[in-house]
Amino acid sequence: MIQELVGVGLLAIIVMLVFISVSMLIAMTGKQMKGGVGTYKQKFLHNANSQLADMFVFTDVSYLFLINVIAMIVIPFLAHYLFELWIVTWTVLGIVLLIPGLVWASLRKKRLNKFEEQLPDAFMMLSSSLQSGASLNMALEAVTKQSPAPLNQEFGLLIKRMRLGVSLDDALLELEQRIPIQSFVMASSAIRISREVGGNLVETINSMARTLRRKKMMEGKIDSLTAQGRAQGLFMAMLPIIMAGLLSLLEPEAMRKLFTTKEGLAVLAVMVVMEILGYIFIRKVTSIDT
């Protein structure tokens, strides 16, 4: 009887210790997860605010974080529901984590391209204002008022910096860092050199406007000639992925071996590497350095 009581007491103590250990483990894991989520949220909000501020968009980005969290939960869940493979689920989750950075990069690239398209007209207006007798500061203000975004925003920032006492050369260098495109860097360097050596600024700006316009026309012709090759490269890169998705839906048992066996994973890894290399080669062939 005493041995039974001792055994029951020891069992109760063991159960209590296990319960306390599991509770502490859950609490510590919960704190770590909470801290990780908080860190990710702070980084996401900081990056979103800085990226949108660079594009002169000032808004509350908390809803963007909410959309991102919903996408991180819903999209991998749907992928797991369709394919029932953890490797596909984790791969989709990794892709979803990369989407915000890709979106910011795409938006910035579109903004820079639009700014570059507006440069020739802006320099023509700047040259016309200088020929009419206006000073360089007044000509820049006129261009800022008459130009659409994003050029008027960037030139407006340039004028504000000059009003705060920054020299034109330093303000142009700061704008070059914000707009790191070859056309603007070349035009800004020409203006600074012309002011330094005392050349004909109007003629320099006119020449830059004509050069940028010819460059834009040439790049447009090149883009139109290589558009078919880029479209074919994208189609050929997406075709194996689409076929793999369709076959996974139509023949899940046959495709499961590709994701669950060592041989299948090795073949899949080789396929992914070859797919990426093929897409890179096609992009290199169709991308002509202007």
C-alpha angles and dihedrals in degrees: 000000000000091000090053091051091048090050092050091048092050090048091050091050091049091049091050092048091049091048092049092047093049091047092051091047091051091047092049092046090048091052092048092048091047091049091047092050090048092051092048091049092051092049092046094049092045093050093044093050094047094046094047092044090054087055092047092248112137114185143122108283097190091096089055089056089050091052090048092052092048090050091049089056104035102041097050089044091054091046091052091046092052101041103020089212122126093207090059091046094052092044091053090048091053091050091050090052089055095049097085092055091047091050093052091047092049093049092048092048091051090049093050091048091051091049090051091051090054095049099085093052091044092054091047090054090046091052092048091051092050092049090053090059102263121140120247093257092050091046091052091050090050091051090048092053095046099042126083126231137320094025095050090051094052095042089045088056088049091054092047090053090051091050089055090059101267113140120244093247093052092044091052091050090052090049090050088059091051093044105036097179123131097233095055094042089053093048093045091050090050091052093048093047092047091052092047098050094036099243129156101289094190093054091046092053092045091051091048091050092052092046093050091048092052090046090052092050092049092048089050091054091048092049092051092049094049097040093093092052092049091049091050091048092051092047093049091048093051096042097078091047092051092046091049091052093048093047090048089056096042099038107020095161094053094045093045090076089062090062103031106043129070092236092049093049091049091051090046092051091051090048093051093049093048090046092053093045092049092051092048092050092050091050090050092051094048096041110086117191107233 
